């Protein structure tokens, strides 16, 4: 069923004028001029085809038509307020659904979520492994993606991703590939994996060498588990935190984003 267009701003002005029986006091409440209130009332009367107020020697009075719809209108405004409160309650929720690559979660994000939860013990996280999951279908708040920009979404860089070639000290001189590794065309990989996490596991197992984003291997390099064979070299890609603009505006998302941005 097609909904009738409602002049909501004019109806709000009408409600205030009806409560005060004064355009001046209604204007003070709404932070506009009395002339603006009068203009909105005249426009509403033209829209409805009725007269809502009349001026008498005693002041402003509602007509019978003006009185007729007030109770339903005010009930409607209460419903609007309840709806807004419900939406705000959802935004203030302490549940986050985040799509993030497993390997980036293990090496970078998990520690930062732990520090955030230590400050906010009531927070709960639901993690989705497919960082390219649809925001609506998966009901996501945020996603982390290894990409060269946020695309059509809003986003910020969580970690730069310079490329580095790594291997264990005893690894054979063979290559491990993954989508996005961008190995030279003349290299024939001995192992092909489905993502950088699998490639990292293969390198740590001593199966060969791979080109990987630095955030994934920093810990293993520092611990002496992996050696740098080449790099790091600049990369156009980085780990981006992305979301549609409505999610980005949520109070709960703003709080978490600020924490992650602080490192």
MARDREN-457282 format. One record per residue (C-alpha): residue in one letter; residue number from 1; x, y, z; chain. Coordinates in nm, 2 decimals. Each point is the difference from the previous one (the first is absolute). Layout:
MARDREN-457282
["a",NUM,[X,Y,Z],"A"],
...
//
This chain:
MARDREN-457282
["x",1,[0.00,0.00,0.00],"A"],
["x",2,[0.14,0.34,-0.10],"A"],
["x",3,[0.06,0.23,0.30],"A"],
["x",4,[-0.14,0.35,0.00],"A"],
["x",5,[0.27,0.27,0.01],"A"],
["x",6,[0.00,0.16,0.34],"A"],
["x",7,[0.13,0.36,0.06],"A"],
["x",8,[0.17,-0.11,0.32],"A"],
["x",9,[0.17,0.33,0.07],"A"],
["x",10,[-0.32,0.19,-0.03],"A"],
["x",11,[-0.18,-0.25,0.22],"A"],
["x",12,[0.26,0.05,0.27],"A"],
["x",13,[-0.05,0.38,-0.02],"A"],
["x",14,[-0.38,-0.05,0.02],"A"],
["x",15,[0.04,-0.22,0.31],"A"],
["x",16,[0.22,0.27,0.17],"A"],
["x",17,[-0.24,0.28,-0.09],"A"],
["x",18,[-0.30,-0.20,0.12],"A"],
["x",19,[0.16,-0.07,0.33],"A"],
["x",20,[0.10,0.36,0.06],"A"],
["x",21,[-0.29,0.17,-0.19],"A"],
["x",22,[0.27,0.25,-0.10],"A"],
["x",23,[0.21,0.02,-0.31],"A"],
["x",24,[0.26,0.20,0.20],"A"],
["x",25,[0.04,-0.27,0.28],"A"],
["x",26,[0.00,-0.28,-0.26],"A"],
["x",27,[0.28,0.19,-0.19],"A"],
["x",28,[0.20,0.02,0.33],"A"],
["x",29,[-0.04,-0.38,0.05],"A"],
["x",30,[0.10,-0.08,-0.36],"A"],
["x",31,[0.28,0.26,-0.02],"A"],
["x",32,[-0.15,0.17,-0.30],"A"],
["x",33,[-0.18,0.34,-0.06],"A"],
["x",34,[-0.37,0.05,0.06],"A"],
["x",35,[-0.03,0.09,-0.37],"A"],
["x",36,[0.15,-0.35,-0.09],"A"],
["x",37,[-0.26,-0.16,0.23],"A"],
["x",38,[-0.28,0.19,-0.17],"A"],
["x",39,[0.13,-0.10,-0.35],"A"],
["x",40,[0.01,-0.36,0.10],"A"],
["x",41,[-0.35,0.01,0.14],"A"],
["x",42,[-0.14,0.17,-0.32],"A"],
["x",43,[0.18,-0.26,-0.22],"A"],
["x",44,[-0.15,-0.28,0.21],"A"],
["x",45,[-0.35,0.15,-0.02],"A"],
["x",46,[0.04,0.02,-0.38],"A"],
["x",47,[0.12,-0.36,-0.01],"A"],
["x",48,[-0.29,-0.12,0.21],"A"],
["x",49,[-0.27,0.23,-0.14],"A"],
["x",50,[-0.12,0.10,0.35],"A"],
["x",51,[0.05,0.29,0.24],"A"],
["x",52,[0.19,-0.11,0.32],"A"],
["x",53,[0.01,0.32,0.20],"A"],
["x",54,[-0.20,0.32,0.03],"A"],
["x",55,[0.09,0.32,0.18],"A"],
["x",56,[-0.25,0.14,0.25],"A"],
["x",57,[0.00,0.29,0.25],"A"],
["x",58,[0.13,-0.25,0.26],"A"],
["x",59,[0.29,-0.12,-0.22],"A"],
["x",60,[0.06,-0.31,-0.22],"A"],
["x",61,[-0.26,-0.28,0.00],"A"],
["x",62,[-0.02,-0.33,-0.17],"A"],
["x",63,[-0.28,-0.07,-0.24],"A"],
["x",64,[-0.20,-0.32,0.02],"A"],
["x",65,[0.20,-0.14,-0.29],"A"],
["x",66,[0.32,0.10,0.18],"A"],
["x",67,[-0.11,-0.19,0.32],"A"],
["x",68,[-0.11,-0.31,-0.19],"A"],
["x",69,[0.34,-0.14,-0.09],"A"],
["x",70,[0.21,0.11,0.30],"A"],
["x",71,[-0.02,-0.32,0.21],"A"],
["x",72,[0.09,-0.23,-0.29],"A"],
["x",73,[0.28,0.24,-0.10],"A"],
["x",74,[0.15,0.00,0.34],"A"],
["x",75,[-0.03,-0.37,0.03],"A"],
["x",76,[0.18,-0.03,-0.33],"A"],
["x",77,[0.29,0.23,0.12],"A"],
["x",78,[0.03,-0.23,0.31],"A"],
["x",79,[0.03,-0.30,-0.23],"A"],
["x",80,[0.27,0.19,-0.20],"A"],
["x",81,[0.19,0.06,0.33],"A"],
["x",82,[-0.02,-0.37,0.09],"A"],
["x",83,[0.12,-0.09,-0.34],"A"],
["x",84,[0.30,0.23,0.03],"A"],
["x",85,[0.08,-0.13,0.35],"A"],
["x",86,[-0.01,-0.36,-0.13],"A"],
["x",87,[0.24,0.09,-0.28],"A"],
["x",88,[0.23,0.18,0.24],"A"],
["x",89,[-0.01,-0.30,0.23],"A"],
["x",90,[0.12,-0.22,-0.28],"A"],
["x",91,[0.28,0.24,-0.07],"A"],
["x",92,[0.10,0.00,0.36],"A"],
["x",93,[0.01,-0.38,0.00],"A"],
["x",94,[0.32,-0.16,0.14],"A"],
["x",95,[0.00,-0.27,-0.28],"A"],
["x",96,[0.23,0.03,-0.30],"A"],
["x",97,[-0.01,-0.21,-0.31],"A"],
["x",98,[0.33,0.03,-0.18],"A"],
["x",99,[0.12,-0.17,-0.32],"A"],
["x",100,[0.37,-0.04,0.00],"A"],
["x",101,[0.27,-0.23,-0.16],"A"],
["x",102,[0.10,-0.27,0.24],"A"],
["x",103,[0.37,0.07,-0.03],"A"],
["x",104,[-0.04,0.37,0.06],"A"],
["x",105,[-0.23,-0.06,0.30],"A"],
["x",106,[0.26,-0.24,0.15],"A"],
["x",107,[0.30,0.22,-0.06],"A"],
["x",108,[-0.14,0.35,0.05],"A"],
["x",109,[-0.37,0.06,0.09],"A"],
["x",110,[-0.05,-0.26,0.28],"A"],
["x",111,[0.24,0.18,0.23],"A"],
["x",112,[-0.17,0.33,-0.05],"A"],
["x",113,[-0.34,-0.14,0.05],"A"],
["x",114,[0.12,-0.15,0.32],"A"],
["x",115,[0.13,0.33,0.13],"A"],
["x",116,[-0.34,0.16,-0.10],"A"],
["x",117,[-0.19,-0.27,0.18],"A"],
["x",118,[0.22,0.05,0.31],"A"],
["x",119,[-0.13,0.36,0.01],"A"],
["x",120,[-0.36,-0.10,-0.09],"A"],
["x",121,[-0.06,-0.35,0.16],"A"],
["x",122,[-0.36,0.00,-0.12],"A"],
["x",123,[0.10,0.00,-0.37],"A"],
["x",124,[-0.06,-0.31,-0.21],"A"],
["x",125,[0.16,-0.07,-0.34],"A"],
["x",126,[-0.13,-0.23,-0.28],"A"],
["x",127,[0.26,-0.06,-0.26],"A"],
["x",128,[-0.06,-0.10,-0.37],"A"],
["x",129,[0.29,-0.15,-0.19],"A"],
["x",130,[-0.11,0.12,-0.34],"A"],
["x",131,[0.11,0.36,-0.01],"A"],
["x",132,[-0.19,0.05,-0.33],"A"],
["x",133,[-0.33,-0.10,0.15],"A"],
["x",134,[-0.30,0.22,-0.08],"A"],
["x",135,[-0.06,0.25,0.27],"A"],
["x",136,[-0.38,-0.04,-0.01],"A"],
["x",137,[-0.02,-0.37,-0.03],"A"],
["x",138,[0.26,-0.06,0.27],"A"],
["x",139,[-0.13,0.29,0.22],"A"],
["x",140,[0.36,0.13,0.02],"A"],
["x",141,[0.11,0.30,0.20],"A"],
["x",142,[0.35,0.01,-0.15],"A"],
["x",143,[0.23,-0.19,-0.23],"A"],
["x",144,[0.37,-0.01,-0.04],"A"],
["x",145,[0.13,-0.05,-0.36],"A"],
["x",146,[0.34,-0.01,-0.16],"A"],
["x",147,[-0.06,0.24,-0.28],"A"],
["x",148,[0.13,0.32,-0.17],"A"],
["x",149,[-0.29,0.21,0.14],"A"],
["x",150,[-0.35,0.00,0.15],"A"],
["x",151,[-0.18,0.00,-0.33],"A"],
["x",152,[-0.36,0.11,0.04],"A"],
["x",153,[0.02,-0.03,0.38],"A"],
["x",154,[0.13,0.22,0.27],"A"],
["x",155,[0.33,-0.11,0.15],"A"],
["x",156,[0.34,0.06,0.16],"A"],
["x",157,[0.33,-0.18,-0.02],"A"],
["x",158,[0.07,-0.23,0.29],"A"],
["x",159,[0.34,-0.11,-0.11],"A"],
["x",160,[0.22,0.06,-0.30],"A"],
["x",161,[0.09,-0.32,-0.18],"A"],
["x",162,[0.35,0.02,-0.16],"A"],
["x",163,[0.10,-0.33,-0.17],"A"],
["x",164,[0.27,-0.21,0.14],"A"],
["x",165,[0.15,-0.34,-0.12],"A"],
["x",166,[0.05,-0.23,0.30],"A"],
["x",167,[0.09,-0.36,0.07],"A"],
["x",168,[0.14,-0.22,0.27],"A"],
["x",169,[0.38,-0.05,0.02],"A"],
["x",170,[-0.03,-0.36,-0.13],"A"],
["x",171,[-0.27,0.05,-0.26],"A"],
["x",172,[0.05,-0.13,-0.35],"A"],
["x",173,[0.04,0.26,-0.28],"A"],
["x",174,[-0.36,-0.04,-0.13],"A"],
["x",175,[-0.28,0.24,0.00],"A"],
["x",176,[-0.34,0.01,0.17],"A"],
["x",177,[-0.27,0.19,-0.18],"A"],
["x",178,[-0.34,0.16,0.10],"A"],
["x",179,[-0.25,0.22,-0.18],"A"],
["x",180,[0.15,0.35,0.02],"A"],
["x",181,[0.36,-0.11,0.05],"A"],
["x",182,[0.09,0.13,-0.35],"A"],
["x",183,[0.30,-0.23,-0.06],"A"],
["x",184,[0.19,0.07,-0.32],"A"],
["x",185,[-0.13,-0.19,-0.30],"A"],
["x",186,[0.32,-0.21,-0.03],"A"],
["x",187,[-0.05,-0.15,0.35],"A"],
["x",188,[-0.18,-0.33,0.02],"A"],
["x",189,[-0.12,-0.05,0.36],"A"],
["x",190,[0.03,-0.34,0.16],"A"],
["x",191,[-0.29,0.07,0.22],"A"],
["x",192,[-0.31,0.21,-0.07],"A"],
["x",193,[-0.22,0.10,0.29],"A"],
["x",194,[-0.34,0.18,0.02],"A"],
["x",195,[0.10,0.29,0.22],"A"],
["x",196,[0.29,0.17,0.17],"A"],
["x",197,[-0.08,-0.19,0.33],"A"],
["x",198,[0.06,-0.33,-0.17],"A"],
["x",199,[0.31,0.13,-0.16],"A"],
["x",200,[0.13,0.11,0.33],"A"],
["x",201,[-0.07,-0.34,0.16],"A"],
["x",202,[0.18,-0.17,-0.29],"A"],
["x",203,[0.31,0.23,0.05],"A"],
["x",204,[0.01,-0.06,0.37],"A"],
["x",205,[-0.01,-0.37,-0.07],"A"],
["x",206,[0.31,0.03,-0.20],"A"],
["x",207,[-0.16,-0.08,-0.34],"A"],
["x",208,[0.16,0.29,-0.19],"A"],
["x",209,[0.00,0.38,-0.03],"A"],
["x",210,[-0.28,0.25,-0.06],"A"],
["x",211,[-0.07,0.37,-0.05],"A"],
["x",212,[-0.22,0.11,0.28],"A"],
["x",213,[-0.13,0.32,0.16],"A"],
["x",214,[0.23,0.12,0.28],"A"],
["x",215,[-0.27,0.02,0.27],"A"],
["x",216,[-0.05,-0.38,-0.03],"A"],
["x",217,[0.37,-0.09,0.05],"A"],
["x",218,[0.14,0.26,0.24],"A"],
["x",219,[-0.06,-0.22,0.30],"A"],
["x",220,[0.16,-0.31,-0.16],"A"],
["x",221,[0.30,0.21,-0.12],"A"],
["x",222,[0.05,0.15,0.35],"A"],
["x",223,[-0.02,-0.35,0.15],"A"],
["x",224,[0.26,-0.14,-0.24],"A"],
["x",225,[-0.24,-0.24,-0.16],"A"],
["x",226,[0.03,0.17,-0.35],"A"],
["x",227,[0.28,0.18,-0.18],"A"],
["x",228,[-0.04,0.29,-0.24],"A"],
["x",229,[0.13,-0.09,-0.35],"A"],
["x",230,[-0.11,0.31,-0.17],"A"],
["x",231,[-0.18,0.33,0.08],"A"],
["x",232,[-0.20,0.15,0.15],"A"],
["x",233,[-0.11,0.18,-0.31],"A"],
["x",234,[-0.29,0.24,-0.04],"A"],
["x",235,[-0.34,-0.13,-0.09],"A"],
["x",236,[-0.31,0.19,-0.11],"A"],
["x",237,[-0.21,-0.23,0.22],"A"],
["x",238,[-0.06,0.04,0.37],"A"],
["x",239,[-0.23,-0.15,0.26],"A"],
["x",240,[-0.31,0.22,-0.01],"A"],
["x",241,[-0.27,0.02,0.26],"A"],
["x",242,[-0.32,0.06,-0.21],"A"],
["x",243,[-0.37,0.04,0.05],"A"],
["x",244,[-0.30,0.18,-0.17],"A"],
["x",245,[-0.04,0.36,0.13],"A"],
["x",246,[-0.30,-0.08,0.22],"A"],
["x",247,[0.20,-0.26,0.20],"A"],
["x",248,[0.29,0.25,0.02],"A"],
["x",249,[-0.22,0.25,0.17],"A"],
["x",250,[-0.11,-0.23,0.28],"A"],
["x",251,[0.12,0.09,0.35],"A"],
["x",252,[0.13,-0.35,0.07],"A"],
["x",253,[0.20,-0.01,-0.32],"A"],
["x",254,[0.15,0.34,0.06],"A"],
["x",255,[0.13,-0.12,0.34],"A"],
["x",256,[0.16,-0.31,-0.14],"A"],
["x",257,[0.15,0.18,-0.30],"A"],
["x",258,[0.15,0.26,0.23],"A"],
["x",259,[0.16,-0.28,0.20],"A"],
["x",260,[0.14,-0.17,-0.30],"A"],
["x",261,[0.13,0.32,-0.15],"A"],
["x",262,[0.19,0.07,0.32],"A"],
["x",263,[0.19,-0.32,-0.06],"A"],
//
